[in-house]
Amino acid sequence: MRKSYSEASARERVLGLLDAGSFHEFVPPSERASSPHLAQLDQPVAFDDGLIAGRGTLDGKPILIAAQEGRFLGGAVGEVHGAKLVGLIRRAVAERPAAVLILFDSGGVRLHEANAGLIAVSEILRAICAARADGVRFVGLVGGSAGCFGGTGLIARCCDAIAISEEGRLAMSGPEVIETVHGVEEFDSRDRALVWRITGGKHRYLLGETDRICTDDIADFRAAAIALTDGPAGLTLEDVEREHAQLAARWEAFSDCADGLDVWRRLGVAAPEDVPMLATDAFTAIADEVRP
Amino acid sequence: MTRDELLHAFFGAEDWTPHTLDEHYFDGRARVGNETATIIGTAGRAEVGVDLCLRMASAVLECVRKRPDEPIVFFLDTQGQRLRRHDELLGLNGYMAHLAKCCEVARRKGHPLLSVVYGEAVSGGYLTTGMMADACYAVADAEIKVMNLPAMARITKVPLEKLQALAKESPVFSPGVDNYLRMGHLRAVWSGDYATRLAEALAEVRAASSHEDRRMQLGMERGGRMAAAPIAERVAHG
């Protein structure tokens, strides 16, 4: 039976993704690892600070897993939240799981503890890049209701592979921020269709920013996570040279485009205006013909 | 300080050879102690967009390809990531993450990475450049922040007066290089004798036995970030 990934809590996602009964949590809510900074601002706390970290098996393979809770302060990264993820990455370097799975659901840095959050994001970026160079594989899943923005958008793109749902959003700055700074004519954040054509799963998949696209179904994300766990690990000069060439080619090809529709047309999608309505299977078949 | 002041203060007239000197980007090579370093910088409160990410990544990769072991020093003045629909359309976060990966590859290939904030460094513009360095520094009149307090008050709905009062005691949310020093991100804040400080910083990174990120530990020792190190330890080894 289909169970919505975006509507599930972080804990439900973790339990639904992993093999039944295999999940073991590190520093669980019973240990009360809450933010030490929120109380002074009269904000509620969460006993896991909005991040679940643990181990389990996925299709029989040992993995480490982290999941952000988008319902708690938009999944934003604070001192404890970030430190838990850094700790999990360090653990991965020692334990060598088949992969580290990160379930993103976050608007970025938590403003209530902005400096701690920013430093934490930078520590996560450094830790992931270093662990990759040491041979640990990272798989990111993007399909939470808060999207994957700001610092977490950077963390996601430091992973080896990403699966995103059609409803998933992956970007740096959110549309609201851009609209606030440059006005509604620059980016109308209430135009949902436009927001999806810029930040949404289908556009990201067509661009080559993600490796899989799924429906908003936990079982589908599980299948994607299993598939993406299998793959090479490492971060070499050749890897970044290849990525550099791809990103430079993208800039060359689309630097005058203003909308996802322009990009899709230039990629060779025959009927770009139909893309938003296509079912995932039909979309994937068309996208795989043209994506770089 | 401005870029002209920076270059004069750190390198004088003789010790700096520019390769590119644009309004918002510069690179070149400079004398640091008894070594030659690659210099990569942003200027004039640069917005970090797709094009600037590519230029910086190109400069890092060129150094890795052509000049083994050469130190790379980032000098930063940035208002943050470019807040435009167009950059987001192309996947700005992917370009910025690419820069972070290039930094890591350079580190692994034996290039010491240093960063110095000399103007302003705001969140996304700082994360994948300066914050990826082995050792991060700022000059005393620089500014590091995520957001100013009035904007933060608007978004968090916490009254501005309250934020201003709390900012006097807590380094955790308000702008300022001293906060980033107390929290262990910056190794030091420099206010003179810049050429010597930079040479000493490079020697320290060269002498370090590992690339381990020790900022959490430093934040705890300085009393500015007490929760992170023990929590990370519990998850890593608990």
Interface residues (C-beta under 8 A of the other chain):
Chain A: F26 V27 E31 A33 S35 P36 H37 Q40 L41 D42 Q43 A53 E79 V80 G82 A83 K84 V86 G87 L88 R90 R91 A94 V109 L111 H112 E113 A114 N115 A116 G117 L118 I119 A120 V121 S122 E123 L125 R126 A127 C129 A130 R132 A133 G150 G151 G153 L154 I155 A156 R157 C158 L170 A171 M172 S173 P175 V177 I178 V181 H182 E186 F187 I198 T199 H203 R204 L207 E209 L235 T236 L237 D239 V240 E241 E243 H244 L247 A248 R250 W251 F254 S255 C257 A258 D259 G260 V263
Chain B: V50 D51 L54 A57 S58 L61 V64 R65 Q81 L83 R84 R85 H86 D87 E88 L89 L90 G91 L92 N93 G94 Y95 M96 A97 H98 A100 K101 C102 C103 E104 V105 R108 K109 S123 G124 Y126 L127 T128 M131 M132 I144 K145 V146 M147 M152 I155 T156 V158 K162 L163 L166 S170 P171 V172 F173 S174 N179 Y180 M183 G184 H185 H211 D213 R215 M216 G219 R225 M226 A227 A228 A229 I231 A232 E233 R234 V235 A236 H237 G238
